[in-house]
Amino acid sequence: MTSFQRPRSVQKIRAQAEKVLWEYQIRRPPIPVSEIAKDLGASVRYSPYEGELAGMLIRGEGQTIIGVNSLHHGNRQRFTISHEIGHLLLHDGDAYIDRSFRINKRDSTSSKASDREEIEANRFAAELLMPYSMLKADLSEYEIDIEDEEDIKELALRYKVSIQAMTHRITNILDDILKERY
């Protein structure tokens, strides 16, 4: 019988990402995710992967490797690294290789966010790359029109994320702000 684990709340995942930002004294974007991964003891390696595989986390025998698809856009690579950092900090792994390695893969299945650990790693990546407090401050400081692609593009460039990721993140943050007010 498998035990049911409740997903971590958005607040707990946000707190974990904020702890990382605080520990590394990061106050403004873009977030140096490769440096954070290295500082956490992970070696970031880039290789051209076939298909939809964006990256993976391999842990075992005293080493941790974050593999990143070198064929993907730099913004997607940054998201992949952040996603794998999320697995590193939040999860033990979901498969074993040669009994001594655990592996988490970022691929088309993980991007659908149907698995609890993948949902959590995706949330962590968004919280790390586009920190709530930083983006909330940007939204209150500037007149941002969520339907104006140029406004979103400017923020996406500043945070080094895709326009799609920024649009999604802003929508979620605005929802959170509305919930706080009402």
Disulfide bonds with the S-S distance in Angstrom:
none
